[in-house]
Amino acid sequence: MKKIVLFVFVALLSVNGFAQKKKATAKKAVAASGFAKVDNLVAEVKSGNFQVTINENGKPKDALIVKAADASFAPSDCKLSSFTASGVKLYLLTWSEKSGSKTDLKTEDITTVYTVIYEITSKKQVFSNTQMTNHITEKVFLNHTAASETQEKIRREGFEFTLNPDGSIVQKNKTQQNNLVYDKDKMVFVAKKK
């Protein structure tokens, strides 16, 4: 009798153990759907170009070519969003690209943030901004012998981009700040009048 009870107990534990296992889930294909989507627009790499595809009824109708891209092109932090400036609906595309170099004495990690604004009705790029941050780690010899130290530097080029809730833009670097507003007649961002 003890053997039967023990056998039933072990059988119940093994059935419970099998029931607790998770089933494998299928991964979604991100590359097929593009890097970013909003409304009827998709940012994707197609035919050797990084582009914003304009879809109509689920099918590609037209495309705005952002830049030429090879098969290894993989932007990070790619975002596509819409906003209104001066009563006009505009679309903001931002993405980052990372590159760098490494030697025995010096390592450079370069991050470039790109910002492009499109007016889709006229299929026109109305603004573009690039900001580069270079993080440098370098081994510097204090005298021409074995004494050395590691130095870190950060170099920035270009302007930091900020989109305000009212659709205006602020570009800022260490020495300068530009306040821009959208001129719907000229279809371009112009300096804000004080």
N, C-alpha and C positions, 0 to 999 in steps of 0.2 A: 504494500500500500504506500509506503514511504517513497518507493522508486517512482510510482505513477504520479504522485503529487509533485515530486521533484522534476520529473520529465515535463509535466504540464506547466510548471512554473518557468522552467528554462525556455520552453516553446513560446510562452507568452512574452517573455523578455526579448527573445530574438525577433518576433513579429513586430513588437513595439519599436525596436531598433531600426528595422527596415522602414517602418512607416515615418520615422522622424527625418529621414534623409531628404535634402532638397533636390529638386530636379534641376538639371542644367538649363539655363535660359539662353536663348539665341541673342547674339549681339546685333545691334542695329547698324546698318551700313551708313556711316556718317558721310563718307566721301561721295556716295551716289547722290545724296540730297544737297550737297553744297556746304559751305562753311558757315553761312548765316542767311537767315530769311526774315522778311517782314513784308506784310501785305502781299503783293504779287511779284516781289523781287527776290532773287536768290543770288548771293555772291558765291561764285564757283570758278574752278579752273576747267576750261573747255577749249579744245582745239589750240592748245599752246598759249592761251591767254587767260589771265585772271580777269574776270568780268562780272558785271552785274546783269543778270538775265531778267528780262521783263516777260513775265508769263501772262497769257490770256486764256482763260478757261482751262488752266492746267497745262497748257502747251507753250513752249518758248515762242515769243513773237518777235522780240528784238533784244539787242544786247549793247551795253556800254562797256567798252574795253578799258580796263583800269591800267593794265600793264602786261607786257609779254611775260610768260612764265614757263619754266620747263617742268618736267615730270617731278623733280625733287622739291618744287615750291610747296611749302607748307606754312602758311601764316598762322600765328598763334593769336589768341584773343581777338578773333575776327568778329565784329559786331556790325549789324545793319539796323538802323533805327530811323524813324520819321519824326519830324518836328515842323512847327510852323514859324515862319519869319516874315513879317510884313504882310500877313494874310496869304502867303504862298506856302504850299506843302513842299518841304525839301527832305532829302534822304541823306543821312550821315553814315559813311562807311569808314570804320577804323580797323586797323590790323597792325600787328607787330611782326618784325622779322628779326631773328637772332643770328649773329655770325661772330666770328672771333678767330684768334690765332694764338698759338702756344709755342714757346721755345723754352730752352732750359732756364733762361733768365727773365723772361717776360711773358705774361698772359694777358690777352685782351678779350673781353666779353662785350660785344657791341649789340645793343638793342635799339632798333629803329622803329619808331611809332609813326605810322602814316594815317592821315586824316583827309578824307575827300568828301565833298558835299555835292550832290547832284540835284538838278531840277529835272524831274523825269518827263514832264509834259513836253518840254523842248529838247530832251535828251542832251542836256548840257551840264558840264562840270562847272560849278560856280565858285568853288573854293578848294584849295589844296594846302596841306601843311605837313612838314616832316620834322621830327624831333629825334636826334640821335644821342644816346647815352653810352659812353665808352668807359667801362670799369677796367682799370689797368692795375695789375699786380706785378711789381718789378723787384728783382733782387739787385741791390746796389752795393758795390764794394766800396768800403770806406777808405781804404788805402789799397795799394796794389798787392795786398797779401790775402790772407784767408778771412779777414774781418769783413762781414757783410751784414746788411739789414734788408728786410722786406718792406717796401713802400707801396702804399695803395693810393691811387688817384682816380677821381671821377671827372671826366670831361663831358660837357654838354654842348651840343650845337643845335641851332634852330630854336623854335619857339614852342613853349608848352601851350597846348590847346585846351580851352575851356568853352563849352557851350552853355549859355545862360538859359533859364526857363523862358525868357521872352524871345528867344531866337537870335539874340546877338552873340557875338564871339569875342573872347578875350585871348590874345596871344601875348605870352609873357616870357621873357628871359631875364638874365641877371641885371641888365642895364636898361631895358626898354619894355613898355607895355603898349599894345595896340588894341583899341576897342573898335570893333567893326559891326556894322549893321547891314542888312540885306536891302539893296536897291532893286525893287521888282521891275522897274523900267529898263535899267541897264543889265539886269540879271547877273549881278555880281555883288560881293560884299565890299563895302566902301568904309572909309574911316568915319567914325561917329562924330558928328558936330557937337562941340561943347556948348 
